[in-house]
Amino acid sequence: MTVVMTWDGKDIKGVVNPGPDSASTLVTVDVSSWNVRFEADMKDASGKMVHVSADGRLEDLGNYHRTISGTWRQGSTNGTFKLTRE
């Protein structure tokens, strides 16, 4: 999965899996705790739309390859994730 986030000095915008199957993503960050939330409506493997959400924490802020780790939910499925800046 590829997540592209941009910050314009005021708002964060995100796209999951850029390209023909991309999904615009609502991204919020609580800068007091560095908790991050993503929400998007995406197609699953069968082509059905499903709501996806993820809650994580931005870690190792000073490192170029900082990470966001946490939990995600896609419909009735959930798990953990770790995103690393490349």
Helices and strands as residue ranges (DSSP letters): E 3-7, E 12-16, E 23-30, E 35-43, E 49-59, E 67-74, E 77-84
